[in-house]
Every structure is written in structure tokens, then in C-alpha cells.
């Protein structure tokens, strides 16, 4: 079983990279979020999931171990394959996904390509105990920023979408950065 791969990025697309490892080039499927953090012609180390099917062998790579955990957990659900798993990973960062599961937000989950209402309900039911490893301080700041933005009248799906792209870590900076991003989109 291949659990990780380290090599030079030969080619990069939105959802896959070609890694040169000791003269061999591997095609590794990635999420859009993962691909955004990879630069061409640089060395990268990815946590991987190797999937063997009757008609294919595929390697899925993740920079963030929590994203790999999210993917592995999703593909264990009947009816959720690697394509939908990567779509979820491309749509939500692991901490946002964990919050969606905790809030049982089917509306937000159905925004993922390939997931309808029935699929969203099944995912929420089967992953009711899904958690990722985050620092309590960062988690607390995120929750407080979410509540502050909701109090200002913004919708939860917009808030989660904006906050997942924020770099700040404390509550006031998160709120300020989120408001700036919301203002740019209007």
C-alpha cells in the first residue's frame, strides 16, 4: 500500500499532479484546495490513498492529513466514490466540513457537485461523529467569528465560504478579513 509520496512536480492541473520520483512519474489526483498549495518544479510530499478497482488503479494525494482523513471517511460511505470525495475536498476545507457535519447543514452540502439531498442526508447521518484535529483556540475563534457575522445578518453559507479563505487566526481579525472579502464580492 502506498501511504505517501515525495517527488518533484513535473506538471500540475486543477485536480491532478504528475510527480517525478526516482525516474518514475506518478499521476496523483488532488483536490483543488490541495493543488492550489503546490507549485510546479518544486518538491512536494503528499499523504496518499491508493485505490484499486477492477478497471483502474488511482492514487489520491493530500498535503493536509485532515483532508486525507476527510476523503478516506467519505469514500467508505456506500454510494460515495473517489470522484465525489475529491469534489467535497475541493469545495470545503476539513475544518469547514467538520462544522457542516456538526451543524447538519444539508443545504450547504448539496452545493457539492454530485451530491443531492438524499446523498447529503446519508453523509450527515453516517458522519455524525466526524472530527478533525484542530487547535481549540483556532476553533473557538472561528466559531466566535461565525456568530459575529451571523449577528450582522449574513447568511451561514456565505459566512462559511468566506471564512474558509481567511488567513487570520484570532476572532477580531477573522471578522475584519471576512467583512473585507464579503465587500469585494458585492
TIMI-986370 format. One record per residue (C-alpha): x, y, z; residue number from 1. Coordinates in steps of 0.001 Angstrom, whole numbers, m for minus. Example, Ala and Ser with C-alpha at 12.3 -4.5 7.8 and 13.67 -1.06 7.14 Angstrom:
2
+---------+---------+---------+------+
:      xx :      yy :      zz : voke :
+---------+---------+---------+------+
:   12300 :   m4500 :    7800 :    1 :
:   13670 :   m1060 :    7140 :    2 :
+---------+---------+---------+------+
END
This chain:
186
+---------+---------+---------+------+
:      xx :      yy :      zz : voke :
+---------+---------+---------+------+
:       0 :       0 :       0 :    1 :
:    1240 :    3481 :    m844 :    2 :
:     647 :    5870 :    2096 :    3 :
:    2779 :    8780 :     937 :    4 :
:    4770 :   10050 :   m1983 :    5 :
:    7541 :   12630 :   m2234 :    6 :
:    8804 :   13971 :   m5516 :    7 :
:    9284 :   16850 :   m7911 :    8 :
:    6170 :   18293 :   m9542 :    9 :
:    6531 :   17824 :  m13304 :   10 :
:    3038 :   19010 :  m14245 :   11 :
:      54 :   20412 :  m12360 :   12 :
:   m3651 :   20745 :  m13197 :   13 :
:   m6578 :   21776 :  m11014 :   14 :
:   m7241 :   18208 :   m9876 :   15 :
:   m4037 :   16271 :  m10513 :   16 :
:    m266 :   16495 :  m10404 :   17 :
:    2470 :   14470 :  m12075 :   18 :
:    5261 :   13685 :   m9610 :   19 :
:    8707 :   12502 :  m10684 :   20 :
:   10080 :   10049 :   m8135 :   21 :
:   13442 :    8416 :   m8891 :   22 :
:   12856 :    8411 :  m12650 :   23 :
:    9189 :    7322 :  m12469 :   24 :
:    6331 :    9763 :  m12989 :   25 :
:    3150 :    9180 :  m10992 :   26 :
:    m239 :   10763 :  m11696 :   27 :
:   m1743 :   11781 :   m8358 :   28 :
:   m5299 :   13107 :   m8140 :   29 :
:   m5732 :   16064 :   m5771 :   30 :
:   m8448 :   18418 :   m4613 :   31 :
:   m8499 :   21974 :   m5925 :   32 :
:   m7557 :   23177 :   m2419 :   33 :
:   m4529 :   20879 :   m2350 :   34 :
:   m3475 :   21749 :   m5903 :   35 :
:   m3552 :   25461 :   m5039 :   36 :
:    m780 :   24845 :   m2485 :   37 :
:    1504 :   23015 :   m4925 :   38 :
:    3987 :   24759 :   m7193 :   39 :
:    5354 :   23310 :  m10407 :   40 :
:    9043 :   22262 :  m10468 :   41 :
:    9212 :   22087 :   m6665 :   42 :
:    9456 :   19057 :   m4403 :   43 :
:    6285 :   18109 :   m2546 :   44 :
:    5309 :   15421 :     m41 :   45 :
:    1748 :   14107 :    m182 :   46 :
:    m209 :   11768 :    2093 :   47 :
:   m1880 :    9307 :    m256 :   48 :
:   m4774 :    6920 :    m638 :   49 :
:   m4276 :    4173 :   m3216 :   50 :
:   m7495 :    2794 :   m4711 :   51 :
:   m7514 :    m384 :   m6781 :   52 :
:  m10610 :   m1155 :   m8823 :   53 :
:  m11291 :   m3824 :  m11385 :   54 :
:  m10589 :   m1427 :  m14245 :   55 :
:   m8194 :    1102 :  m12674 :   56 :
:   m5588 :    1938 :  m10066 :   57 :
:   m5654 :    5509 :   m8779 :   58 :
:   m3516 :    7473 :   m6354 :   59 :
:   m5069 :   10402 :   m4441 :   60 :
:   m2760 :   12870 :   m2698 :   61 :
:   m3220 :   15394 :      93 :   62 :
:    m894 :   17940 :    1683 :   63 :
:   m3150 :   18219 :    4746 :   64 :
:   m3559 :   14989 :    6737 :   65 :
:   m7039 :   16163 :    7801 :   66 :
:   m8078 :   16426 :    4151 :   67 :
:   m6906 :   12822 :    3631 :   68 :
:   m8900 :   11732 :    6691 :   69 :
:  m11954 :   13535 :    5299 :   70 :
:  m11544 :   11835 :    1882 :   71 :
:  m10965 :    8375 :    3386 :   72 :
:  m14007 :    8745 :    5629 :   73 :
:  m16233 :    9883 :    2750 :   74 :
:  m15318 :    7080 :     348 :   75 :
:  m16239 :    4460 :    2975 :   76 :
:  m19880 :    5567 :    2640 :   77 :
:  m21874 :    3417 :     229 :   78 :
:  m22591 :    5417 :   m2925 :   79 :
:  m19784 :    7943 :   m2360 :   80 :
:  m16836 :    7273 :   m4617 :   81 :
:  m13461 :    8958 :   m5049 :   82 :
:  m14863 :   11465 :   m7569 :   83 :
:  m17428 :   12783 :   m5066 :   84 :
:  m14845 :   12565 :   m2250 :   85 :
:  m12465 :   14816 :   m4199 :   86 :
:  m15369 :   17162 :   m5063 :   87 :
:  m16134 :   17557 :   m1337 :   88 :
:  m12432 :   18135 :    m573 :   89 :
:  m12303 :   20713 :   m3383 :   90 :
:  m15375 :   22524 :   m2059 :   91 :
:  m14657 :   22546 :    1690 :   92 :
:  m11569 :   22661 :    3842 :   93 :
:  m11591 :   19953 :    6550 :   94 :
:  m12459 :   22322 :    9410 :   95 :
:  m15385 :   23780 :    7437 :   96 :
:  m16577 :   20280 :    6524 :   97 :
:  m16475 :   19241 :   10191 :   98 :
:  m18617 :   22274 :   11068 :   99 :
:  m21110 :   21450 :    8290 :  100 :
:  m21416 :   17929 :    9682 :  101 :
:  m21814 :   19230 :   13249 :  102 :
:  m24490 :   21725 :   12117 :  103 :
:  m26189 :   19076 :    9921 :  104 :
:  m26310 :   21619 :    7081 :  105 :
:  m27746 :   19702 :    4101 :  106 :
:  m28219 :   22894 :    2086 :  107 :
:  m24506 :   23663 :    2097 :  108 :
:  m23536 :   20038 :    1435 :  109 :
:  m25797 :   19852 :   m1641 :  110 :
:  m23724 :   22611 :   m3252 :  111 :
:  m21027 :   19994 :   m3906 :  112 :
:  m21210 :   18676 :   m7484 :  113 :
:  m22549 :   15113 :   m7402 :  114 :
:  m24355 :   15370 :   m4054 :  115 :
:  m28126 :   15707 :   m3960 :  116 :
:  m30416 :   15988 :    m953 :  117 :
:  m30584 :   12214 :    m453 :  118 :
:  m26784 :   11879 :    m629 :  119 :
:  m26277 :   14834 :    1713 :  120 :
:  m28634 :   13313 :    4295 :  121 :
:  m26818 :    9969 :    4053 :  122 :
:  m23411 :   11645 :    4524 :  123 :
:  m24668 :   13636 :    7511 :  124 :
:  m26167 :   10520 :    9087 :  125 :
:  m23086 :    8338 :    8630 :  126 :
:  m20558 :   11009 :    9616 :  127 :
:  m22340 :   12397 :   12663 :  128 :
:  m19197 :   11837 :   14768 :  129 :
:  m16682 :   13174 :   12205 :  130 :
:  m13965 :   15328 :   13775 :  131 :
:  m10608 :   16676 :   12726 :  132 :
:   m7574 :   17683 :   14718 :  133 :
:   m7515 :   21456 :   15190 :  134 :
:   m6292 :   23684 :   17930 :  135 :
:   m9046 :   24673 :   20363 :  136 :
:   m8022 :   28323 :   20166 :  137 :
:   m8381 :   28402 :   16361 :  138 :
:  m11687 :   26514 :   16527 :  139 :
:  m13021 :   28921 :   19167 :  140 :
:  m12042 :   31973 :   17100 :  141 :
:  m13737 :   30513 :   14033 :  142 :
:  m16964 :   29845 :   15965 :  143 :
:  m16952 :   33320 :   17505 :  144 :
:  m16344 :   34942 :   14100 :  145 :
:  m19208 :   32891 :   12616 :  146 :
:  m21559 :   34051 :   15372 :  147 :
:  m20481 :   37691 :   14979 :  148 :
:  m21093 :   37639 :   11219 :  149 :
:  m24470 :   35934 :   11700 :  150 :
:  m25393 :   38681 :   14182 :  151 :
:  m24586 :   41203 :   11446 :  152 :
:  m27183 :   39490 :    9232 :  153 :
:  m25034 :   37451 :    6840 :  154 :
:  m26185 :   34000 :    5720 :  155 :
:  m24376 :   30943 :    7122 :  156 :
:  m23347 :   29540 :    3714 :  157 :
:  m21733 :   32856 :    2737 :  158 :
:  m20004 :   33108 :    6123 :  159 :
:  m18522 :   29589 :    5927 :  160 :
:  m17423 :   30119 :    2324 :  161 :
:  m15658 :   33387 :    3180 :  162 :
:  m14125 :   32224 :    6480 :  163 :
:  m12529 :   29159 :    4876 :  164 :
:  m10468 :   31544 :    2733 :  165 :
:   m9348 :   33774 :    5605 :  166 :
:   m5788 :   33653 :    6931 :  167 :
:   m6342 :   35326 :   10310 :  168 :
:   m6455 :   33245 :   13475 :  169 :
:   m7962 :   35487 :   16175 :  170 :
:  m11656 :   36401 :   16234 :  171 :
:  m11446 :   40141 :   15547 :  172 :
:   m9004 :   39682 :   12654 :  173 :
:  m11168 :   36904 :   11193 :  174 :
:  m14272 :   39106 :   11292 :  175 :
:  m12404 :   42055 :    9763 :  176 :
:  m10889 :   39935 :    6964 :  177 :
:  m14239 :   38239 :    6278 :  178 :
:  m16030 :   41587 :    6016 :  179 :
:  m13411 :   42821 :    3526 :  180 :
:  m13872 :   39672 :    1400 :  181 :
:  m17674 :   39963 :    1539 :  182 :
:  m17466 :   43611 :     479 :  183 :
:  m15315 :   42682 :   m2562 :  184 :
:  m17891 :   40119 :   m3736 :  185 :
:  m20780 :   42591 :   m3743 :  186 :
+---------+---------+---------+------+
END
